[in-house]
Amino acid sequence: MAKNRNKNSQNTQYQREPQEFEQRVLDIARVARVVAGGRRFNFRTTVAIGDQKGRVGVGVGKGSDVSISMGKATRNAKKNIMYAPITPEGTLPYEVTGKQTGSKVFLKPAPSGTGIIAGGPVRVICDLAGYKDVVAKILSRSTNKLNIAVATINALKAVDYEQPKTEPKKVKKEEKPKAKVEKANK
């Protein structure tokens, strides 16, 4: 007899685990090196990862296939994770500028409800970091997405901010005066 194969009754051990980080591909570029007899082509992939709770990273990987380079870039991004400071309102504490080679990025806090107003890789990194309201501008003419992404990370690293503690205040109990103990001289 034929077995009843229903999608819901399949073995569930092969289900994917929920991922710790969300990842987005910023750029895929075909790069070449010249060898005797012609050129060898590889792929360079730039990947940004983040958990939308303040952790974000950018990585680069090269490989003979796009999937290989994406795997390498993701591993590299996990190694380069940094903490992005987010205020309780979901924005930056103050204006900051980041630079990487020829790329320059300006990030500025925005009022609540503004959203992320940024272009290209800056928008992706701010979203993956967990910002809700940010205004950003790429100040350079550079179109290199890798350098713009790293400049954004450098800007976020430059922010010096500690989140306020949200612990409940403890009610002080009235302290009883301690009784003085006198030592007997022997």
Phi, psi and omega in degrees: 000147178281139179281145177281109181259104179249141181300326182284340183264005179290162181298129185268004182288345182264011178288146180286144174283150177296136183282145179290323183237148171269139181235146177223138178277124179271322187201140170233122182232140175269121181245154184229150170232145183268126177234172178298124179099002176140211182241147173251129182257136174230174177242135175250121182244135175249125184235139173247137177232153178192163180250004181059024175232013177118349179257131183210150179204157178234138179221157180233139177218146178237142178196167181286344179231153182297318181295324177294314181294326177294319177297317179295319181294321179294317177297320179294322179294322179294329177288332185256030181287140176226163180265124178264123182288124180238130177284165177300338178279352178086030180223186177280153177287329180199171181292145181209151179236140178234150183223141174214117185045248183266004183256139179226133184232137179243126179242139184219140177293153181230155177295159182299135180095356181286319185089189179263111178253097183200165181243149171057228185296332180296318179297316181298315182292318178296322178292314180293331179287333178110012178287142178256326183226105179214142171246132183223156178215133173274115187272348183260169177271001184296137175252007181285109185294328178296312180294323178293319178296316180292325177296322177295317177299318178297323178295317180292327177292332183285346182282126179253102186209133174249132180291141178293143180285138182252028179286143177292147181288137179272136179277127181283132175272149179293129182272137177276139178295135181283138179287137180279133179255123179263137179274138177276128179280125179247000000 
